[in-house]
Amino acid sequence: MATATFAMGCFWKPDTVFRQVAGVTNVTVGYAGGHVVDPTYEQVCAGDTGHAEVAQIEFDPHQISYADLLDVFWNNHDPTTPDRQGADVGRQYRSVIFVHDEQQRAQAVASRATQQARLAATIVTTIEPLSAFYRAEEYHQRYLEKRGAAS
């Protein structure tokens, strides 16, 4: 198994999107990229932690590649809006590819360049090493699925 971590707005949508991808074995939503250890949802929403809402994806690389997961990432949010996805505004909603190793970094950089060539607007997605992942509260896990709103 391998792991990928993406921030692409509110973590409820990527939780649902990635669960539908063949080869993905689990998705856990949480927080990454900030300076507060074990933050709460309320702290992250207040904007003082530096964390983004993220989806951490466990996948079988024999069934799906990291490059394919990057395609899902790019195709399911707007990477050109800083600190915003739709009506959700704030630093916690920024677009980030959190890489787990140098191979992921290289693929993410190449993927971002390919996407940028297709878009007129500038991509604001950053590529950062994952230093820590903090699991979100249980009520956020499979949030849309629990409410019958997963598509």
ABEGO torsion letter per residue (X at the ends): XBBBBBBAEBAAAAAAAAAABBGBABBBBBBBGBABBGBBAAAAAAGAAGBBBBBBBBBBAAABBAAAAAAAAAAABBAABBGBBEABBEAAABBBBBBABAAAAAAAAAAAAAAAAABABBBABBBBBBABBBBBBAAABGAAAAAGABX
